[in-house]
Amino acid sequence: MSGQFIRVTYRLETEGDIAALAAKIASDQSTGTFTELPNETEAVRARCAAKVEEIRHLPATDTPAIPSEGRGPFRRADVVIAFPLDAVGTDIAALMTITVGGVYAVRGLSGVRVMDIDLPDAWACHPGPQFGVSGSRRLMGVESGPMIASIIKPSLGLLPEETAPVVADLCAAGVDFIKDDEKLMSPAYSSLEARVRAIMPVIKAHEDKTGKRVMYAFGISSADPDTMMRNHDIVRAHGGSAAVININSIGYGGMSFLRKRSELCLHAHRNGWDILTRHPGLGMEFRAYQKIWRLLGVDQFQINGIRAKYWEPDESFVRAFHDVSAPIFTPEDCALPVVCSGQWGGQAVDTYRRTGGSLDLMYLGGGGVHGHPMGMAAGVRAIRQAWEAAASGAELADYAQDHPELAAALAKWGG
């Protein structure tokens, strides 16, 4: 027996007794059921039974997280349950089935949320990022400072021959990274292969002219692993170095299949994660969620940003930034945080300050680049100027006084 445990922290809510409910979860998700079993011996329990290790009580609430016939108060607590490694192993499907999937079905809960998953050293068997932070810097030729990036806009509708000049303009503007929107994979009007054939010569021509090789991430996701690998091979055969992966759409198995064979830097888009987390009393915290995808091989992780255009509060983004930047086992398993979602430079100073002065990040502007009133190149310069201000300790308004591109961005979006 290994003697190692997988520890999962759950935020539980119930009208009943928290300790009894936690014990029921530990039993039901390991060796027990609703009645005594003659073969559930002490030896069996010693080998595979989960156990409640800690209960940290939280303030009760009068309103249940999910509909309940009870009238409250509804008791809440963070509960740590330890699952023997021997019962789960190191397979992600087993982990999700035993420690996560069945818990949501437990009777008596008016709320349950997976807050964290603490994995033992045996889980270091998973490959993790192939490139991560340092590899992303190397591939983009950015030794220090934030990696400045943009997205092809509009997200859908451009033909390959219409996309190529946009790429040329972004390269000339000085970006380090360009990506397909996550919604763009291989539609009839812009198949992946046609897009690769149109874009990669532009990337190569810019490199020949300037010595700078801009990283372009193509959308290769597919529910069919074989199709996804063919897409990967098309990108690689034309000299591409990165791919956008819609991780929830391809699933754990798809990601595992891809990572074992991939030669591309894998840029993760987490669309669909929101359904797991928007309700504070249900689902899963990003801290737990992102660990699995990093172990599977995500190199770059989109995590929204300060004052994002989506629902996520700034505090959630800050936690996510630190989560993807914190080692699971070694510093090499950290993913590059990709700050995105309505970013235009106006959030750079706050991002810098609230993430502890980190410059190990990609700053991704779509509309904030393409929609700049002085043009796309000015949009890129404005973002770089904003990060110069952040790193120097200056306020944006002060720095903008002799930086017209930043001043124009502040005038358009700063209100």
N, C-alpha and C positions, 0 to 999 in steps of 0.2 A: 504493500500500500504506500502511496506517495506521501500521505499526511498533509497535502496541500489543499487549499480551499479557494473557491471563487466566491467573493463576497459581493453581494448585491444590496444596495441601499434602496428601499422603497419608501415612498411617502404614502402612508395608509390613512384612510378615513373610514370611520364606522360609528354607528350608533351603539354598537356593542362594546366589548372589552378588547382593547388593542392587543394586549398580550396573548389572549386566547386566539384572536384572528391571526396574529403573526405565527403562532405555533401551528395553526391549521394550514397556513400557506406552506410552511416548511415541511409539514408532513405530506400534504397532498402533492407537492411538487417533487417529492423524493420517494419514500418507501411506503407511505400510508394511504388510506382512503377513508370512507365515511364510517367504517366499522373495524373492529379488531380482526387481524388476519393471523391465522395459525402459523404461517411461514414467515411472518415479519419478526424474526428472531433478533436477539441482541446482536448476534454476529452480522445479520443483514443490516441492522440499523448502524452498527459501528462502521460498516463498509460504505454505506450509501446514504444514510439519512442526513438531511439538511438540519441545521440548528439555528435558532435565534440567538444572536450574539449581543445585540444591543438594541435598546428602545429609547429614543430621545423624544419625549413628549413635546408637542406643539400646542398652541392655543386652540381650543375647540371652536366650532363654528355652528351657527344656527341654520345655515343653508347648505345642503349637501352638494357636492360637486356634480353628481349625476342624480337623476330623479330617484327618490326614495319614498317609501310609504311611512318611514319613521318621521318623528317630529323633532328629533334632536334632544339635547345637543349632540353634534357629531364630533367624536373625538379624533384627533389627528396625531400622528407621530412619524418620525423617520426611523425605520426599522432596518437593521442590518441582519441579513440571513446568509449563513455560510453554507455553500454547497460543496461536498467533497469533490475534488478534481477527479477521483476515480469514478464517480458517478456521471460526470459530464464529459470529461476528456477535453480535447482541444479543438473540437469541431464546432464551427459557428452555428450550424443548424441545430446541434444538440444544445448549445448554450441558449439560443433563442427559444427553443421549445421548452426547456426545463425551467429556466430562470425568468423568462419574460412572458412567452405566449400564454401559458395556462393561468398565470396569475390574474389576468384581467377577467377571467371567468369565475373567480371565487365568489360564492354567495356571501352576502353580509357586508360587502364593501360598498361604500358610497363614493369612494375615490381611491385611485391607485396610480402612482407615477414612479417610474424607474428613474432614480436620481443619479446613480453612479454604479459602475461595475468595476471592481478591483480584481485584476487578473493575476494569477501567480506566474512565476518565471517560465513555467512550461509553455505558456502561450507565446513566448518569444519565438516559437517555431514558425510563426506566420511571416511572410516575406517583408511586410512593411513597405515604405516608400522606396522606389528605385532611385529617385533623384532628390526629392525633398527640397529643403531650403538651399543647401549648398549646390546641388545639381541644377536647380532652376537658375541660380545666379550664373553658374558656369555656362549653361546653354544660351543664356541671354547676354552674356558678357557684361554683367552688372556686378562689379566687385563690392560696391557698398551703396547705401541709400535705398530708398524704396524703388521697386520695379514698377514703372508707369505703363499702364495697359489700356486698351480700348476694345470695343466690341463693334462688329459690323452692324450698322444701322441703315435702313430699317431692318429689324430682326428677320423678317420674312419678305420675300417678294423679289429680291434682286436676282437677275440672271448671273451666271458665272462671269460673263464678259462685262457686266456692270459692276460686279464686286471687285474685280481686279484693280480698276483705277482708284477705288476707295482705299484698298490696301496700299497702293503706291503712295497716296496722299498721307496715310497714317505713318508709313515708314519714313517718308520725308519729314514729317512733323516731329519725329524723334521718339516714337514709342518703343518700348522694349518687347511688347507682347500684344498680339491681336487674337481675338477668338471669334468663332462662330457663336451666335446666340444658341442657348441650349435647345431652343425649339427647332433649330435648323440641323437636320441630319442628312437625309438623301431624298428630298422631294423630287417630283417629276421635272419641275422647271429648273432645278439646280442639283443634279445628282452629285454625290460626294466626289466621284471620279472627275466629273467635268469641272467641279469647283477646284479640286486639287490641281488639275492641269492648267487652270487659269491663274491661280494664285501663286503657286510655287516659283514660276519664272520671275514674278515680280519680287518675291523675297530674295531670290538669287541675284537678280540685277541690282537690287539695293545693296546687297553684301559686296558684290563686285565693285560697286562705285564707292562705298564708304568703309568697307571692312566690318560693318555692323550687321549681324544676322539676327533679324527680328524673329522671335518665336511666334509661330501661328498655330493655334489649336483648332483642329477640325472636329466637327461633331460626328463621331463614329458609332454612337450608341445603337444597339439593336437588341431585341429580346432573344434573337438567335445568336448564340456565341460564335458559330461558324461565319455568319455574315459579318459580325463585328470584327472578327479577326481578318476577314478579307478587306474590310474597310481599313483596318490598321495597316495592313500590308500595302495598300494603295498609297496611303500617306507616307509610309516609310520608303517605298520605292521611288518616290519623287523628292526625297530629301527632307520631308517633314520631321519635326521633332516633338510634337505635342498633340494631344487629343482632348476634347471635351467629353466627359463621361457623365451621363445622367444616372447617378448611382442607384437611386431608388427604382428606376425603370429597368435596369439590367439585373438588379438583385445581387445577393451575396455570391451565388454560384457564377454568375456572369463576370463579376469583378475578379473572382479568384481565377477563372479560366483565362481572362485577359492578362492579368498581372504576371502569370507564370510564363507567358509567351511575349509580353510586350517589350518593345524597344523605345516606346514613346513616353514622354512625361505626361502623367495622367492628371488632368485638371477636373476636379469633381464639382458638379453642380448638384445641389441637394434638393431640387424641386420635389415636392411631396413630403418633405420632412415636416412642414408646418402642420399637417394633419395629425402628426404624432405629438405635437407640443403646444399648440395654441391654447388649449384648455389647461390652466395651471394645476388642476386636480387630476388630470389624466395623462396617459401617454408616457413620454420619455424626455428627460433633459438632454440637451446637446452634449453635455459632458460624457454621458454614457454612449450615446449614439455614435459620436465621432471616433471613439476608440476602435470600434470594430472596422470601420472603413479605412482607418490609417493602417491597421494591421494587415488589411487586405491589399494595400498598396497605393492609396491615394497620395499623390505628390503635392498637389495644390488644392486648397479647400476654400470654396466660396462661403462667406459667413455674414453677408450683409455689411452694414457699416453704421456710423453715427448719422442720425437723422435720415435713415434710409427711406426709400419711397414705399417700402412695404410696412407691415404691421409691427415688426419686431422692435421692442424698446432698446434704447442705447445700452442699458445695463446688460441686456441679454447678449448683445454684440460683444461687449467688453469681456464677459465671461467666456464666450466662444473663442475670442482671440487668444485668451490665455490657455484655454483648453487645448487648442490645436498646437500651441507653442510649447506645451509641457510634455516632456518625455513620458512614454509609457514604460519602456524599459531602458532605452538609450536615447541620447540626443538625435541620433540618426533617424529615429522613427517619428520625428516631428514633421508635420506638413506645413507648407508655406501658406500663411493666412492670406486670403484674397479678400480685400475690402471692396465692397461693391454695393450696388443698389442705390441709384440716384446720387452718386458721388461726383462732385465737380471741382473740388479743391477747397470749397468753403468749410468742409469738415476736417481738413488736414490737421490743423492745429489741435483741435479737440481730440482727434484720433491719436495723435502723437502723445499728448499729455495723458490721456486716459488709458493708453496701453503701456505706460511706463517708459516712454521715450524710445520705443522700438522702431527700427527702420527695416527690420526683416519682414517685409510684407510686400504684396502686390496691391497697387491702388488702381482700381478698374473703373474707368469712366466711359459710359456710352453716350447718353444725351449730353453729359457734361463736357464732352469733347466735340461731338458733331453739332451740338446746338449752340456753340459759342458764337456771340454776335460778330466776332472778327474772323470767324472761320475755324476749321478743324485744327490747323497748326497752332493758332492762338489758344485753342482749348487745351492742347497738350502743354504749351508753355505756361499757361495759367496754373495748371495743376502742379507742374514742377516748381513754379514760383511759390505756390502755397506751401509745398513741402520744404522749400528753402526757408521760408518764414518760420515754419514749425521747428525745424532743427536749430535755427538760430535764436529761438526764443522770442521772436517778434510777433506782434499782433498783425493779423491780415490787413486791416485797414491801413496801418502804418506802412507795411511793406508794399501795399498797392500804390502808394503815392508816386513811386518812380518805376512801377511795373504796370504798363497800360493793359496788358492782357488780363492780369489778375483784377485790375480795377474794373474792367468791362464785365468780368464774370461776377464780381460782387454787385455791380450795378444791376445785372440781369436777375441773379438768383439770390442775392444776399438779403433781400427783404423778408 
